[in-house]
Amino acid sequence: MRLELVPLPSTDVDRSKAFYVDQVGFNLDHDIEPGNGMRVVQLTPPGSACSIVIGVGISDPTAAPVHGLHLVVDDLDTIRRMLLGRGVEVSGVSDMGGGVSYAYFSDPDGNSWALQQISR
């Protein structure tokens, strides 16, 4: 079993797509409209085997946001600076001890992400 796709609620697909591609740096895999008013936008973080999907007719846009999605990074400070430079509001870095650090951000619909670095 592989986790490969996580649907996220979005009230404005174009705004969400721009946020993830232009600000966070996800790759745009698909933006298709197969018919009946449906739209599927699949986006993948660089280096990840798991994607997110937003769109119309995929999930309930009024559903509660998804919280606590993790993006595991090698250099938290560099990624945080890059996101801040692209206009993403990112928290400060929290050192959890044991070589684990986090920073947090949310998309325009309140879906929340944790940037996690585990130093080895």
C-alpha positions in Angstrom: 0.0 0.0 0.0 1.2 3.5 -0.9 -0.2 6.8 0.1 -0.1 8.8 -3.2 -2.8 11.4 -3.2 -4.4 13.6 -0.5 -7.5 15.6 -1.4 -7.7 19.1 0.1 -10.8 21.3 0.3 -10.5 24.5 -1.7 -13.0 27.3 -2.1 -11.1 28.9 -5.0 -9.2 26.4 -7.2 -7.2 29.0 -9.1 -6.1 30.8 -5.9 -5.1 27.5 -4.4 -3.2 26.4 -7.5 -1.3 29.7 -7.6 -0.4 29.4 -3.9 1.0 25.9 -4.2 2.8 26.4 -7.5 4.0 30.0 -7.4 4.5 30.4 -3.6 5.2 26.9 -2.2 6.9 25.5 -5.3 4.9 22.4 -5.9 4.9 20.9 -9.4 1.7 21.1 -11.4 1.0 17.5 -12.5 -2.5 17.9 -14.0 -5.1 20.6 -14.4 -7.9 18.9 -16.3 -11.7 19.3 -16.8 -13.0 15.8 -17.7 -16.6 17.1 -18.0 -19.8 17.6 -16.0 -18.2 20.7 -14.4 -15.5 18.6 -12.7 -11.9 20.0 -12.5 -8.9 18.0 -11.2 -5.7 19.8 -10.2 -3.0 17.5 -8.9 0.2 19.0 -7.4 3.3 17.3 -6.0 6.0 18.7 -3.7 9.5 18.5 -5.3 11.0 15.1 -4.5 7.8 13.6 -3.1 5.9 10.4 -4.2 2.7 11.8 -2.6 0.6 14.5 -4.3 -2.3 16.7 -3.2 -5.5 17.2 -5.3 -7.8 20.2 -5.3 -10.6 20.9 -7.7 -14.3 21.0 -8.3 -16.4 17.8 -7.8 -13.6 16.1 -5.9 -14.3 17.0 -2.3 -16.7 19.3 -0.5 -15.3 22.8 -0.6 -17.1 23.5 2.7 -15.4 20.6 4.4 -13.2 21.4 7.4 -9.6 22.1 6.5 -7.0 19.3 6.7 -4.5 19.9 9.5 -1.0 18.7 10.2 0.2 17.6 6.8 4.0 17.2 7.0 6.6 18.2 4.4 9.9 16.6 5.5 12.9 18.8 4.5 16.7 18.5 4.8 17.3 22.2 5.6 14.4 23.8 7.4 16.0 27.3 7.6 16.6 27.4 3.8 13.1 26.2 3.0 11.6 28.7 5.5 13.5 31.6 4.0 12.5 30.6 0.5 8.8 30.4 1.5 9.0 33.8 3.3 10.6 35.3 0.2 7.6 34.1 -1.9 5.1 35.7 0.5 4.1 32.6 2.5 3.5 33.3 6.2 5.7 30.7 8.0 6.1 30.4 11.8 9.4 30.6 13.4 11.4 27.4 13.9 10.5 25.3 16.9 13.3 23.1 18.2 11.5 20.0 19.7 14.8 18.5 21.0 16.4 15.3 19.9 17.3 16.9 16.5 13.7 17.5 15.5 12.6 21.0 14.3 9.4 22.3 12.9 7.9 25.4 11.2 4.3 25.8 10.2 2.2 27.5 7.5 -1.3 27.3 6.1 -2.8 27.7 2.6 -5.6 30.2 1.8 -8.3 27.7 2.9 -6.7 26.9 6.3 -5.2 23.6 5.3 -2.1 23.5 7.6 1.3 22.2 7.0 4.3 21.4 9.1 7.8 21.6 7.8 9.8 19.0 9.6 13.6 18.5 9.8 15.1 15.6 11.6 18.9 16.1 12.1 20.7 12.8 12.1 
